[in-house]
């Protein structure tokens, strides 16, 4: 295995992700990139199961990406050799956690759109994730050669559905079966393919007028963000140089004011080289991203680390994976400083040190040993024990805690049991290994029934995990029917005062006046809740100095801990607003006293807030020929579905709706039956909503030991 001699100049480094809706062509584009950069010597194909990036057996069997794969390659552009770290992410909503963790550590993103299907549901999810992490991005409109391809329609959908400003840097030469090439509006040259031969030439005379109009439109869009172009674009557009345009595009892209748009056909090998050029030209280097922020683990004061080898080492673990021997590997991104094999790093979460024993640079499922990692690098550490996703690795003498990664809560559960009693312990060990690897997967033990419950993001997610147990761990397991992850919620506010006093043993005293109720809509829509950081909206109306800050923090912990307990049926609480309106302490007060006071206050008063059950609601987007719409709408109605709109496209109709997850198990198969296999549906989690009274009554009566109050 090759050793890495030295780190790349950060200005010539690109850490990028590739993301999109399922089947838009992410892995196909990545395989072309690896081929044209010389990283591979033959093009891997998804349909042949020969891809480098989809290296898991389950991925190759299904033809989909399940886990984010990383690789590194080089590309020469304008007399410089660029190093590009690429993370190819899944497109299926069940594996959106892989996109989430990748967004945290990349600097730039390529989002693919099918020229036929445009902006699809998972495209919107990916876009929101990139917005949350402030990631600059560019778009590639793929599949320009397929029937129904329409470049301008995709641009229009980006404006409408993503609320973004797409700026076309290219225009296609023909569409559908007439797609022959691409006109670069920056250099104003055409690239035409004749078979496998690629020719760069002047813009064909027949397309001169359309290309000039498209170029003027691009310049006018850029001029809104660049004063230098603004002064020229209307008076002397021909005097604008290619370099001026590139600078303007780069500046506006890095500030996330525009999204450069390219086009092509990855499967037909048209456009991949231009994507690589654009990555080097327009997406940020680690230096463009600037200093990373964190906090000191003891003082909690803000700390910053700039991208420099002279800075103390700081890195973030964004993924835990198991190798073929089931040993843990930690994928991490270095934000400052450098570290060598054999060096010890500090983990603030545990307060322990970890030795950098085996360092690797990754290429799909393969790994190459490296001697050193430096700022900007993405690498892996083998043989780890006490490292988890979201951990910071740092210099023991200069500790820092970087912002961790937050993951969505699973919405589907299944009971699982070993087929053979001899495998019970092995199954539990395997499940907990997978749980360490996948933060969107949970393993729970039901104390009353003794059953093991697994939770995930969807039926496919849990099905893939059961197959991994069989293939990777050689374990056979029985799975129960899918179960919805219901939650509980206060429906109205309640206020009270609770005095906690303990006189046995160490005396404890605390008193709290408070209001409990449903969380505000702004909190539910905000980054802390949406990012999975907290489900507790906590506020204090106490005057400054009325209560020690640590007592207030303890009360917050007390209310937060109760969200796992439930109110009426033992389900977790979806969200809660707790407002402290008064407090009293004495010489017997302590952090423990106020934490216990908050817990007991919740137990005493939450049931007075008219608690209800809430259930996950899914957004559905159905693509179907017009003749089946009536049958599909009737089926949706039977599933408590609510239509949200309809849109006609060239060859099909798009139906948008929302429906409870509980009514959607087996939905994909039912749609295929209703439409003779000609329709498809994409489901994404939307929100939690109250369960109808009659349905809730049945659920509560079935739940052992709980009855309606």
ChimeraX attribute file (.defattr): number of C-alpha atoms within 10 A of each C-alpha:
attribute: neighborCount
match mode: 1-to-1
recipient: residues
	/A:1	8
	/A:2	11
	/A:3	13
	/A:4	15
	/A:5	9
	/A:6	11
	/A:7	17
	/A:8	17
	/A:9	16
	/A:10	19
	/A:11	15
	/A:12	18
	/A:13	23
	/A:14	26
	/A:15	24
	/A:16	27
	/A:17	26
	/A:18	27
	/A:19	29
	/A:20	30
	/A:21	26
	/A:22	22
	/A:23	17
	/A:24	25
	/A:25	24
	/A:26	27
	/A:27	28
	/A:28	22
	/A:29	24
	/A:30	23
	/A:31	27
	/A:32	25
	/A:33	25
	/A:34	24
	/A:35	17
	/A:36	20
	/A:37	15
	/A:38	13
	/A:39	17
	/A:40	15
	/A:41	10
	/A:42	14
	/A:43	19
	/A:44	21
	/A:45	18
	/A:46	22
	/A:47	13
	/A:48	10
	/A:49	18
	/A:50	15
	/A:51	22
	/A:52	22
	/A:53	29
	/A:54	29
	/A:55	19
	/A:56	18
	/A:57	13
	/A:58	17
	/A:59	18
	/A:60	20
	/A:61	13
	/A:62	13
	/A:63	18
	/A:64	20
	/A:65	26
	/A:66	24
	/A:67	23
	/A:68	24
	/A:69	24
	/A:70	25
	/A:71	23
	/A:72	20
	/A:73	18
	/A:74	20
	/A:75	21
	/A:76	13
	/A:77	14
	/A:78	9
	/A:79	6
	/A:80	10
	/A:81	15
	/A:82	23
	/A:83	22
	/A:84	21
	/A:85	24
	/A:86	28
	/A:87	28
	/A:88	30
	/A:89	30
	/A:90	28
	/A:91	28
	/A:92	22
	/A:93	24
	/A:94	21
	/A:95	22
	/A:96	25
	/A:97	24
	/A:98	26
	/A:99	26
	/A:100	23
	/A:101	23
	/A:102	27
	/A:103	27
	/A:104	22
	/A:105	25
	/A:106	26
	/A:107	26
	/A:108	28
	/A:109	25
	/A:110	23
	/A:111	23
	/A:112	28
	/A:113	29
	/A:114	26
	/A:115	29
	/A:116	24
	/A:117	20
	/A:118	24
	/A:119	24
	/A:120	18
	/A:121	23
	/A:122	21
	/A:123	24
	/A:124	17
	/A:125	21
	/A:126	21
	/A:127	19
	/A:128	13
	/A:129	20
	/A:130	22
	/A:131	14
	/A:132	15
	/A:133	14
	/A:134	17
	/A:135	25
	/A:136	25
	/A:137	27
	/A:138	24
	/A:139	24
	/A:140	25
	/A:141	28
	/A:142	27
	/A:143	29
	/A:144	29
	/A:145	25
	/A:146	17
	/A:147	15
	/A:148	18
	/A:149	24
	/A:150	23
	/A:151	26
	/A:152	15
	/A:153	16
	/A:154	20
	/A:155	22
	/A:156	16
	/A:157	16
	/A:158	21
	/A:159	14
	/A:160	12
	/A:161	13
	/A:162	16
	/A:163	9
	/A:164	17
	/A:165	18
	/A:166	22
	/A:167	22
	/A:168	25
	/A:169	23
	/A:170	25
	/A:171	22
	/A:172	24
	/A:173	20
	/A:174	16
	/A:175	20
	/A:176	16
	/A:177	12
	/A:178	13
	/A:179	20
	/A:180	19
	/A:181	26
	/A:182	24
	/A:183	26
	/A:184	20
	/A:185	24
	/A:186	19
	/A:187	16
	/A:188	17
	/A:189	17
	/A:190	23
	/A:191	21
	/A:192	21
	/A:193	17
	/A:194	10
	/A:195	8
	/A:196	9
	/A:197	7
	/A:198	13
	/A:199	12
	/A:200	13
	/A:201	12
	/A:202	14
	/A:203	21
	/A:204	14
	/A:205	9
	/A:206	8
	/A:207	12
	/A:208	13
	/A:209	12
	/A:210	12
	/A:211	24
	/A:212	14
	/A:213	12
	/A:214	18
	/A:215	23
	/A:216	16
	/A:217	17
	/A:218	21
	/A:219	26
	/A:220	19
	/A:221	20
	/A:222	22
	/A:223	20
	/A:224	12
	/A:225	17
	/A:226	19
	/A:227	12
	/A:228	13
	/A:229	22
	/A:230	17
	/A:231	12
	/A:232	16
	/A:233	20
	/A:234	13
	/A:235	9
	/A:236	10
	/A:237	16
	/A:238	9
	/A:239	10
	/A:240	14
	/A:241	12
	/A:242	12
	/A:243	11
	/A:244	15
	/A:245	20
	/A:246	15
	/A:247	14
	/A:248	19
	/A:249	28
	/A:250	21
	/A:251	18
	/A:252	19
	/A:253	21
	/A:254	22
	/A:255	12
	/A:256	17
	/A:257	17
	/A:258	23
	/A:259	25
	/A:260	24
	/A:261	24
	/A:262	26
	/A:263	29
	/A:264	29
	/A:265	23
	/A:266	25
	/A:267	18
	/A:268	16
	/A:269	18
	/A:270	26
	/A:271	23
	/A:272	25
	/A:273	15
	/A:274	17
	/A:275	20
	/A:276	19
	/A:277	15
	/A:278	19
	/A:279	24
	/A:280	25
	/A:281	15
	/A:282	23
	/A:283	26
	/A:284	27
	/A:285	24
	/A:286	26
	/A:287	19
	/A:288	13
	/A:289	16
	/A:290	13
	/A:291	16
	/A:292	16
	/A:293	15
	/A:294	20
	/A:295	16
	/A:296	16
	/A:297	17
	/A:298	10
	/A:299	7
	/A:300	11
	/A:301	10
	/A:302	12
	/A:303	17
	/A:304	16
	/A:305	19
	/A:306	20
	/A:307	25
	/A:308	18
	/A:309	15
	/A:310	11
	/A:311	17
	/A:312	21
	/A:313	28
	/A:314	30
	/A:315	30
	/A:316	25
	/A:317	26
	/A:318	24
	/A:319	25
	/A:320	26
	/A:321	20
	/A:322	17
	/A:323	13
	/A:324	10
	/A:325	8
	/A:326	14
	/A:327	13
	/A:328	22
	/A:329	23
	/A:330	24
	/A:331	23
	/A:332	23
	/A:333	25
	/A:334	25
	/A:335	30
	/A:336	26
	/A:337	22
	/A:338	23
	/A:339	23
	/A:340	16
	/A:341	17
	/A:342	14
	/A:343	13
	/A:344	18
	/A:345	22
	/A:346	22
	/A:347	22
	/A:348	20
	/A:349	15
	/A:350	10
	/A:351	9
	/A:352	13
	/A:353	17
	/A:354	17
	/A:355	15
	/A:356	20
	/A:357	15
	/A:358	17
	/A:359	25
	/A:360	25
	/A:361	25
	/A:362	21
	/A:363	19
	/A:364	20
	/A:365	15
	/A:366	14
	/A:367	17
	/A:368	15
	/A:369	18
	/A:370	21
	/A:371	20
	/A:372	21
	/A:373	25
	/A:374	26
	/A:375	27
	/A:376	30
	/A:377	27
	/A:378	28
	/A:379	26
	/A:380	26
	/A:381	21
	/A:382	19
	/A:383	16
	/A:384	17
	/A:385	11
	/A:386	12
	/A:387	21
	/A:388	19
	/A:389	22
	/A:390	22
	/A:391	24
	/A:392	27
	/A:393	27
	/A:394	29
	/A:395	21
	/A:396	17
	/A:397	10
	/A:398	13
	/A:399	23
	/A:400	30
	/A:401	25
	/A:402	26
	/A:403	15
	/A:404	17
	/A:405	23
	/A:406	22
	/A:407	18
	/A:408	19
	/A:409	18
	/A:410	20
	/A:411	21
	/A:412	23
	/A:413	25
	/A:414	21
	/A:415	19
	/A:416	18
	/A:417	19
	/A:418	18
	/A:419	14
	/A:420	12
	/A:421	10
	/A:422	9
	/A:423	16
	/A:424	15
	/A:425	11
	/A:426	14
	/A:427	23
	/A:428	15
	/A:429	12
	/A:430	18
	/A:431	21
	/A:432	15
	/A:433	17
	/A:434	21
	/A:435	17
	/A:436	20
	/A:437	19
	/A:438	20
	/A:439	23
	/A:440	22
	/A:441	24
	/A:442	19
	/A:443	18
	/A:444	13
	/A:445	12
	/A:446	10
	/A:447	8
	/A:448	7
	/A:449	7
	/A:450	8
	/A:451	13
	/A:452	17
	/A:453	18
	/A:454	23
	/A:455	25
	/A:456	26
	/A:457	23
	/A:458	22
	/A:459	19
	/A:460	14
	/A:461	19
	/A:462	21
	/A:463	13
	/A:464	15
	/A:465	18
	/A:466	19
	/A:467	16
	/A:468	18
	/A:469	18
	/A:470	13
	/A:471	13
	/A:472	16
	/A:473	16
	/A:474	13
	/A:475	19
	/A:476	17
	/A:477	18
	/A:478	12
	/A:479	17
	/A:480	12
	/A:481	11
	/A:482	18
	/A:483	18
	/A:484	20
	/A:485	20
	/A:486	23
	/A:487	26
	/A:488	26
	/A:489	28
	/A:490	25
	/A:491	16
	/A:492	14
	/A:493	16
	/A:494	18
	/A:495	17
	/A:496	14
	/A:497	15
	/A:498	18
	/A:499	16
	/A:500	19
	/A:501	16
	/A:502	12
	/A:503	9
	/A:504	7
	/A:505	6
	/A:506	7
	/A:507	13
	/A:508	22
	/A:509	22
	/A:510	27
	/A:511	21
	/A:512	22
	/A:513	17
	/A:514	22
	/A:515	19
	/A:516	25
	/A:517	23
	/A:518	21
	/A:519	21
	/A:520	13
	/A:521	8
	/A:522	9
	/A:523	17
	/A:524	19
	/A:525	12
	/A:526	11
	/A:527	14
	/A:528	15
	/A:529	18
	/A:530	17
	/A:531	18
	/A:532	13
	/A:533	14
	/A:534	15
	/A:535	20
	/A:536	25
	/A:537	22
	/A:538	19
	/A:539	15
	/A:540	14
	/A:541	11
	/A:542	14
	/A:543	9
	/A:544	9
	/A:545	7
	/A:546	13
	/A:547	14
	/A:548	13
	/A:549	12
	/A:550	12
	/A:551	20
	/A:552	22
	/A:553	14
	/A:554	21
	/A:555	26
	/A:556	23
	/A:557	20
	/A:558	23
	/A:559	26
	/A:560	23
	/A:561	14
	/A:562	19
	/A:563	22
	/A:564	14
	/A:565	14
	/A:566	19
	/A:567	26
	/A:568	21
	/A:569	22
	/A:570	14
	/A:571	18
	/A:572	19
	/A:573	25
	/A:574	22
	/A:575	23
	/A:576	25
	/A:577	19
	/A:578	26
	/A:579	19
	/A:580	21
	/A:581	17
	/A:582	17
	/A:583	19
	/A:584	14
	/A:585	18
	/A:586	10
	/A:587	9
	/A:588	14
	/A:589	18
	/A:590	18
	/A:591	21
	/A:592	17
	/A:593	23
	/A:594	30
	/A:595	24
	/A:596	21
	/A:597	25
	/A:598	32
	/A:599	20
	/A:600	18
	/A:601	23
	/A:602	22
	/A:603	16
	/A:604	12
	/A:605	17
	/A:606	23
	/A:607	16
	/A:608	17
	/A:609	18
	/A:610	16
	/A:611	21
	/A:612	22
	/A:613	28
	/A:614	22
	/A:615	22
	/A:616	22
	/A:617	23
	/A:618	22
	/A:619	21
	/A:620	24
	/A:621	21
	/A:622	20
	/A:623	22
	/A:624	22
	/A:625	17
	/A:626	14
	/A:627	11
	/A:628	16
	/A:629	20
	/A:630	10
	/A:631	12
	/A:632	18
	/A:633	16
	/A:634	11
	/A:635	16
	/A:636	20
	/A:637	12
	/A:638	9
	/A:639	17
	/A:640	15
	/A:641	21
	/A:642	16
	/A:643	16
	/A:644	12
	/A:645	10
	/A:646	14
	/A:647	10
	/A:648	13
	/A:649	15
	/A:650	12
	/A:651	12
	/A:652	18
	/A:653	19
	/A:654	21
	/A:655	20
	/A:656	19
	/A:657	19
	/A:658	22
	/A:659	21
	/A:660	23
	/A:661	25
	/A:662	18
	/A:663	16
	/A:664	18
	/A:665	17
	/A:666	10
	/A:667	17
	/A:668	15
	/A:669	12
	/A:670	15
	/A:671	21
	/A:672	14
	/A:673	12
	/A:674	15
	/A:675	17
	/A:676	10
	/A:677	13
	/A:678	14
	/A:679	22
	/A:680	16
	/A:681	18
	/A:682	19
	/A:683	24
	/A:684	22
	/A:685	21
	/A:686	14
	/A:687	15
	/A:688	19
	/A:689	16
	/A:690	17
	/A:691	19
	/A:692	12
	/A:693	11
	/A:694	8
	/A:695	10
	/A:696	17
	/A:697	14
	/A:698	12
	/A:699	18
	/A:700	16
	/A:701	13
	/A:702	11
	/A:703	11
	/A:704	10
	/A:705	9
	/A:706	13
	/A:707	14
	/A:708	11
	/A:709	7
